Amino acid sequence: MSYRIYRPIEGISINGKECICGDDGEVKLFDSIDLAKAWLKEQDPTIDVDAEDLMDANGLDIEEAVMSERELIDLVVKSITIWAQEEVDANPENNIDLDLRRQEMAEEFIEFLSEEMTYGTV
């Protein structure tokens, strides 16, 4: 389980969330709430990380990091690309077309999801 630090955009909760990011621009994740609080305190010692309600006291909060749909799609696309490349590299004698194999794998994945959702297992 991972955690992220966020605040509502412009301080308005219905506007969505903006998260603390690392130098690489990716959302900074922590292995525990305590590690997130320690990082916050290190960045700004005036933040009351022990407040009962971090949002009320500091305008930010810590939550379990859950993948957005976009992040999940990106992960699936990257994974399919890697798997297809590995298959092409492992079987050079088969002259596998990388783009075609990626497309086939994506279709197989979509079919798998459709079947799983039909049976209520996803």
N, CA and C atoms as a LAMMPS dump frame, in Angstrom:
ITEM: TIMESTEP
0
ITEM: NUMBER OF ATOMS
366
ITEM: BOX BOUNDS ff ff ff
-5.0000000000000000e+02 5.0000000000000000e+02
-5.0000000000000000e+02 5.0000000000000000e+02
-5.0000000000000000e+02 5.0000000000000000e+02
ITEM: ATOMS id mol type element x y z
1 1 1 N 0.843 -1.168 0
2 1 2 C 0 0 0
3 1 3 C 0.895 1.24 0
4 2 1 N 0.514 2.219 -0.797
5 2 2 C 1.258 3.47 -0.886
6 2 3 C 0.34 4.626 -0.517
7 3 1 N 0.972 5.714 -0.118
8 3 2 C 0.232 6.912 0.278
9 3 3 C 0.779 8.112 -0.463
10 4 1 N -0.094 9.1 -0.674
11 4 2 C 0.312 10.345 -1.325
12 4 3 C -0.231 11.527 -0.54
13 5 1 N 0.458 12.643 -0.695
14 5 2 C 0.056 13.894 -0.04
15 5 3 C -0.62 14.752 -1.108
16 6 1 N -1.759 15.33 -0.765
17 6 2 C -2.485 16.138 -1.735
18 6 3 C -3.138 17.333 -1.053
19 7 1 N -3.594 18.243 -1.894
20 7 2 C -4.441 19.344 -1.432
21 7 3 C -5.455 19.609 -2.536
22 8 1 N -6.61 20.154 -2.16
23 8 2 C -7.597 20.508 -3.185
24 8 3 C -7.065 21.663 -4.035
25 9 1 N -7.313 21.6 -5.326
26 9 2 C -6.88 22.668 -6.225
27 9 3 C -7.556 23.968 -5.803
28 10 1 N -6.762 25.004 -5.623
29 10 2 C -7.216 26.323 -5.174
30 10 3 C -7.981 26.25 -3.856
31 11 1 N -7.725 25.189 -3.069
32 11 2 C -8.348 25.051 -1.757
33 11 3 C -9.823 24.683 -1.784
34 12 1 N -10.33 24.317 -2.966
35 12 2 C -11.746 23.985 -3.11
36 12 3 C -11.865 22.489 -3.389
37 13 1 N -12.509 21.774 -2.474
38 13 2 C -12.51 20.314 -2.55
39 13 3 C -13.165 19.738 -3.801
40 14 1 N -14.12 20.424 -4.397
41 14 2 C -14.758 19.88 -5.602
42 14 3 C -13.91 20.08 -6.856
43 15 1 N -12.796 20.792 -6.747
44 15 2 C -11.929 21.043 -7.899
45 15 3 C -10.981 19.893 -8.218
46 16 1 N -10.985 18.851 -7.433
47 16 2 C -10.013 17.788 -7.652
48 16 3 C -8.807 17.983 -6.762
49 17 1 N -7.789 17.192 -6.982
50 17 2 C -6.617 17.193 -6.098
51 17 3 C -5.347 17.435 -6.887
52 18 1 N -4.41 18.108 -6.241
53 18 2 C -3.059 18.183 -6.776
54 18 3 C -2.15 17.533 -5.75
55 19 1 N -1.282 16.669 -6.234
56 19 2 C -0.435 15.871 -5.352
57 19 3 C 1.002 16.373 -5.374
58 20 1 N 1.706 16.096 -4.285
59 20 2 C 3.14 16.379 -4.222
60 20 3 C 3.83 15.482 -5.24
61 21 1 N 4.716 16.057 -6.035
62 21 2 C 5.444 15.285 -7.039
63 21 3 C 6.939 15.304 -6.747
64 22 1 N 7.617 14.283 -7.212
65 22 2 C 9.066 14.217 -7.091
66 22 3 C 9.725 15.014 -8.199
67 23 1 N 11.041 14.996 -8.237
68 23 2 C 11.788 15.728 -9.258
69 23 3 C 11.478 15.242 -10.677
70 24 1 N 11.033 13.985 -10.781
71 24 2 C 10.718 13.419 -12.091
72 24 3 C 9.318 13.79 -12.58
73 25 1 N 8.569 14.537 -11.753
74 25 2 C 7.228 14.951 -12.134
75 25 3 C 6.152 13.934 -11.788
76 26 1 N 6.546 12.774 -11.296
77 26 2 C 5.588 11.739 -10.906
78 26 3 C 5.119 11.991 -9.478
79 27 1 N 3.912 11.527 -9.159
80 27 2 C 3.385 11.675 -7.807
81 27 3 C 4.321 10.97 -6.842
82 28 1 N 4.679 11.678 -5.777
83 28 2 C 5.576 11.131 -4.758
84 28 3 C 4.767 10.189 -3.87
85 29 1 N 5.226 8.951 -3.75
86 29 2 C 4.53 7.947 -2.956
87 29 3 C 5.337 7.582 -1.722
88 30 1 N 4.62 7.254 -0.663
89 30 2 C 5.226 6.886 0.616
90 30 3 C 4.695 5.522 1.048
91 31 1 N 5.538 4.758 1.728
92 31 2 C 5.157 3.413 2.165
93 31 3 C 4.213 3.419 3.363
94 32 1 N 4.14 4.543 4.062
95 32 2 C 3.247 4.631 5.223
96 32 3 C 2.838 6.084 5.44
97 33 1 N 1.791 6.261 6.215
98 33 2 C 1.352 7.606 6.572
99 33 3 C 2.427 8.295 7.403
100 34 1 N 3.071 7.538 8.295
101 34 2 C 4.129 8.124 9.125
102 34 3 C 5.291 8.646 8.294
103 35 1 N 5.661 7.924 7.235
104 35 2 C 6.744 8.404 6.362
105 35 3 C 6.319 9.661 5.604
106 36 1 N 5.055 9.725 5.199
107 36 2 C 4.547 10.928 4.523
108 36 3 C 4.582 12.12 5.477
109 37 1 N 4.163 11.885 6.723
110 37 2 C 4.186 12.964 7.716
111 37 3 C 5.621 13.41 8.003
112 38 1 N 6.542 12.466 8.095
113 38 2 C 7.947 12.807 8.35
114 38 3 C 8.5 13.647 7.207
115 39 1 N 8.147 13.294 5.971
116 39 2 C 8.606 14.062 4.814
117 39 3 C 8.035 15.474 4.868
118 40 1 N 6.749 15.589 5.194
119 40 2 C 6.124 16.912 5.313
120 40 3 C 6.838 17.77 6.343
121 41 1 N 7.091 17.182 7.502
122 41 2 C 7.738 17.911 8.6
123 41 3 C 9.14 18.361 8.194
124 42 1 N 9.814 17.503 7.433
125 42 2 C 11.165 17.832 6.953
126 42 3 C 11.127 19.013 5.978
127 43 1 N 10.086 19.062 5.15
128 43 2 C 9.959 20.142 4.171
129 43 3 C 9.542 21.46 4.814
130 44 1 N 8.655 21.363 5.816
131 44 2 C 8.15 22.562 6.479
132 44 3 C 7.865 22.251 7.947
133 45 1 N 8.797 22.575 8.833
134 45 2 C 8.633 22.262 10.256
135 45 3 C 7.413 22.917 10.913
136 46 1 N 6.812 23.917 10.258
137 46 2 C 5.646 24.567 10.858
138 46 3 C 4.353 23.773 10.645
139 47 1 N 4.378 22.778 9.768
140 47 2 C 3.179 21.967 9.521
141 47 3 C 2.917 21.077 10.722
142 48 1 N 1.691 21.122 11.204
143 48 2 C 1.289 20.301 12.346
144 48 3 C 0.84 18.936 11.829
145 49 1 N 1.801 18.018 11.706
146 49 2 C 1.49 16.698 11.151
147 49 3 C 0.694 15.823 12.125
148 50 1 N 0.628 16.244 13.397
149 50 2 C -0.113 15.474 14.394
150 50 3 C -1.523 16.009 14.619
151 51 1 N -1.925 17 13.826
152 51 2 C -3.277 17.547 13.954
153 51 3 C -4.292 16.44 13.685
154 52 1 N -5.389 16.497 14.404
155 52 2 C -6.426 15.48 14.214
156 52 3 C -6.969 15.506 12.787
157 53 1 N -7.076 16.71 12.209
158 53 2 C -7.556 16.859 10.842
159 53 3 C -6.527 17.679 10.06
160 54 1 N -5.687 16.981 9.309
161 54 2 C -4.634 17.657 8.54
162 54 3 C -5.2 18.695 7.578
163 55 1 N -6.341 18.384 6.984
164 55 2 C -6.931 19.302 6.007
165 55 3 C -7.329 20.613 6.682
166 56 1 N -8.007 20.53 7.815
167 56 2 C -8.399 21.752 8.522
168 56 3 C -7.187 22.533 9.012
169 57 1 N -6.213 21.829 9.55
170 57 2 C -5.054 22.493 10.15
171 57 3 C -4.056 23.012 9.114
172 58 1 N -3.924 22.31 7.982
173 58 2 C -2.838 22.63 7.054
174 58 3 C -3.249 22.796 5.587
175 59 1 N -4.501 22.504 5.278
176 59 2 C -4.941 22.621 3.889
177 59 3 C -4.46 21.501 2.992
178 60 1 N -4.001 20.407 3.59
179 60 2 C -3.561 19.25 2.815
180 60 3 C -3.881 17.993 3.594
181 61 1 N -3.751 16.862 2.913
182 61 2 C -4.056 15.594 3.575
183 61 3 C -3.231 14.482 2.956
184 62 1 N -3.312 13.314 3.57
185 62 2 C -2.608 12.115 3.105
186 62 3 C -3.67 11.058 2.845
187 63 1 N -3.556 10.383 1.706
188 63 2 C -4.52 9.344 1.373
189 63 3 C -3.814 8.167 0.723
190 64 1 N -4.512 7.043 0.724
191 64 2 C -3.989 5.878 0.03
192 64 3 C -3.936 6.207 -1.458
193 65 1 N -2.823 5.889 -2.07
194 65 2 C -2.657 6.179 -3.494
195 65 3 C -3.389 5.121 -4.315
196 66 1 N -4.318 5.583 -5.122
197 66 2 C -5.089 4.706 -5.989
198 66 3 C -4.826 5.174 -7.419
199 67 1 N -4.65 4.228 -8.312
200 67 2 C -4.384 4.577 -9.703
201 67 3 C -5.611 5.195 -10.346
202 68 1 N -5.376 6.238 -11.107
203 68 2 C -6.46 6.803 -11.905
204 68 3 C -6.644 5.923 -13.146
205 69 1 N -7.752 6.103 -13.834
206 69 2 C -7.983 5.344 -15.068
207 69 3 C -6.857 5.589 -16.066
208 70 1 N -6.425 6.83 -16.178
209 70 2 C -5.355 7.174 -17.125
210 70 3 C -4.06 6.463 -16.75
211 71 1 N -3.73 6.448 -15.449
212 71 2 C -2.515 5.768 -14.996
213 71 3 C -2.6 4.269 -15.278
214 72 1 N -3.772 3.685 -15.075
215 72 2 C -3.961 2.262 -15.333
216 72 3 C -3.802 1.958 -16.818
217 73 1 N -4.403 2.781 -17.658
218 73 2 C -4.273 2.592 -19.105
219 73 3 C -2.817 2.71 -19.528
220 74 1 N -2.119 3.723 -19.019
221 74 2 C -0.705 3.894 -19.342
222 74 3 C 0.11 2.674 -18.928
223 75 1 N -0.18 2.141 -17.744
224 75 2 C 0.521 0.956 -17.247
225 75 3 C 0.274 -0.248 -18.152
226 76 1 N -0.965 -0.442 -18.562
227 76 2 C -1.301 -1.568 -19.446
228 76 3 C -0.591 -1.419 -20.788
229 77 1 N -0.612 -0.221 -21.353
230 77 2 C 0.046 0.017 -22.648
231 77 3 C 1.548 -0.24 -22.538
232 78 1 N 2.178 0.267 -21.481
233 78 2 C 3.616 0.035 -21.284
234 78 3 C 3.911 -1.45 -21.129
235 79 1 N 3.081 -2.145 -20.362
236 79 2 C 3.289 -3.575 -20.135
237 79 3 C 3.155 -4.362 -21.421
238 80 1 N 2.115 -4.076 -22.191
239 80 2 C 1.91 -4.771 -23.464
240 80 3 C 3.091 -4.517 -24.402
241 81 1 N 3.571 -3.283 -24.435
242 81 2 C 4.71 -2.946 -25.285
243 81 3 C 5.944 -3.747 -24.88
244 82 1 N 6.19 -3.839 -23.585
245 82 2 C 7.345 -4.601 -23.09
246 82 3 C 7.196 -6.078 -23.417
247 83 1 N 6.009 -6.645 -23.137
248 83 2 C 5.789 -8.068 -23.409
249 83 3 C 5.936 -8.384 -24.895
250 84 1 N 5.379 -7.519 -25.738
251 84 2 C 5.484 -7.752 -27.179
252 84 3 C 6.937 -7.686 -27.625
253 85 1 N 7.684 -6.705 -27.129
254 85 2 C 9.093 -6.579 -27.493
255 85 3 C 9.886 -7.8 -27.034
256 86 1 N 9.595 -8.288 -25.824
257 86 2 C 10.275 -9.481 -25.311
258 86 3 C 9.986 -10.69 -26.195
259 87 1 N 8.735 -10.811 -26.637
260 87 2 C 8.371 -11.933 -27.506
261 87 3 C 9.086 -11.838 -28.85
262 88 1 N 9.138 -10.643 -29.414
263 88 2 C 9.831 -10.434 -30.688
264 88 3 C 11.316 -10.756 -30.532
265 89 1 N 11.928 -10.258 -29.464
266 89 2 C 13.359 -10.486 -29.242
267 89 3 C 13.688 -11.96 -28.99
268 90 1 N 12.776 -12.658 -28.319
269 90 2 C 13.02 -14.058 -27.972
270 90 3 C 12.821 -14.996 -29.165
271 91 1 N 12.13 -14.518 -30.198
272 91 2 C 11.814 -15.369 -31.354
273 91 3 C 12.158 -14.687 -32.679
274 92 1 N 13.419 -14.308 -32.872
275 92 2 C 13.76 -13.567 -34.103
276 92 3 C 13.502 -14.381 -35.368
277 93 1 N 13.552 -15.697 -35.239
278 93 2 C 13.344 -16.543 -36.413
279 93 3 C 11.902 -16.508 -36.914
280 94 1 N 10.973 -16.054 -36.078
281 94 2 C 9.557 -16.021 -36.462
282 94 3 C 9.155 -14.737 -37.2
283 95 1 N 10.067 -13.782 -37.281
284 95 2 C 9.785 -12.507 -37.96
285 95 3 C 8.462 -11.889 -37.499
286 96 1 N 8.279 -11.777 -36.202
287 96 2 C 7.054 -11.218 -35.63
288 96 3 C 7.057 -9.708 -35.811
289 97 1 N 5.955 -9.163 -36.314
290 97 2 C 5.814 -7.718 -36.468
291 97 3 C 5.427 -7.135 -35.109
292 98 1 N 6.274 -6.265 -34.569
293 98 2 C 6.063 -5.722 -33.22
294 98 3 C 4.733 -4.983 -33.099
295 99 1 N 4.418 -4.117 -34.031
296 99 2 C 3.16 -3.359 -33.948
297 99 3 C 1.953 -4.283 -34.016
298 100 1 N 2.019 -5.267 -34.894
299 100 2 C 0.917 -6.219 -35.014
300 100 3 C 0.769 -7.029 -33.728
301 101 1 N 1.888 -7.459 -33.146
302 101 2 C 1.822 -8.254 -31.911
303 101 3 C 1.272 -7.425 -30.756
304 102 1 N 1.659 -6.138 -30.683
305 102 2 C 1.113 -5.244 -29.648
306 102 3 C -0.394 -5.129 -29.79
307 103 1 N -0.856 -4.964 -31.022
308 103 2 C -2.29 -4.853 -31.286
309 103 3 C -3.006 -6.129 -30.866
310 104 1 N -2.436 -7.278 -31.204
311 104 2 C -3.05 -8.554 -30.836
312 104 3 C -3.128 -8.701 -29.316
313 105 1 N -2.046 -8.338 -28.631
314 105 2 C -2.034 -8.439 -27.17
315 105 3 C -3.067 -7.498 -26.547
316 106 1 N -3.199 -6.315 -27.089
317 106 2 C -4.197 -5.37 -26.571
318 106 3 C -5.604 -5.936 -26.753
319 107 1 N -5.857 -6.53 -27.915
320 107 2 C -7.169 -7.13 -28.167
321 107 3 C -7.427 -8.305 -27.227
322 108 1 N -6.392 -9.122 -26.981
323 108 2 C -6.523 -10.243 -26.045
324 108 3 C -6.841 -9.729 -24.64
325 109 1 N -6.2 -8.648 -24.253
326 109 2 C -6.428 -8.08 -22.928
327 109 3 C -7.856 -7.551 -22.802
328 110 1 N -8.317 -6.85 -23.823
329 110 2 C -9.687 -6.316 -23.814
330 110 3 C -10.695 -7.462 -23.765
331 111 1 N -10.436 -8.521 -24.516
332 111 2 C -11.332 -9.689 -24.494
333 111 3 C -11.345 -10.317 -23.104
334 112 1 N -10.165 -10.436 -22.49
335 112 2 C -10.066 -10.991 -21.147
336 112 3 C -10.887 -10.146 -20.162
337 113 1 N -10.722 -8.828 -20.218
338 113 2 C -11.466 -7.947 -19.321
339 113 3 C -12.964 -8.071 -19.549
340 114 1 N -13.373 -8.144 -20.795
341 114 2 C -14.803 -8.265 -21.106
342 114 3 C -15.376 -9.536 -20.505
343 115 1 N -14.649 -10.636 -20.638
344 115 2 C -15.103 -11.904 -20.081
345 115 3 C -15.155 -11.843 -18.558
346 116 1 N -14.131 -11.288 -17.946
347 116 2 C -14.076 -11.214 -16.488
348 116 3 C -15.195 -10.327 -15.944
349 117 1 N -15.463 -9.216 -16.636
350 117 2 C -16.513 -8.308 -16.18
351 117 3 C -17.888 -8.946 -16.344
352 118 1 N -18.049 -9.758 -17.383
353 118 2 C -19.313 -10.459 -17.605
354 118 3 C -19.623 -11.401 -16.436
355 119 1 N -18.591 -12.057 -15.936
356 119 2 C -18.778 -13.01 -14.848
357 119 3 C -18.647 -12.362 -13.473
358 120 1 N -18.422 -11.074 -13.437
359 120 2 C -18.385 -10.344 -12.17
360 120 3 C -17.15 -10.579 -11.332
361 121 1 N -16.048 -10.98 -11.95
362 121 2 C -14.84 -11.243 -11.177
363 121 3 C -13.9 -10.063 -11.125
364 122 1 N -14.185 -9.026 -11.888
365 122 2 C -13.327 -7.834 -11.854
366 122 3 C -14.09 -6.728 -11.161
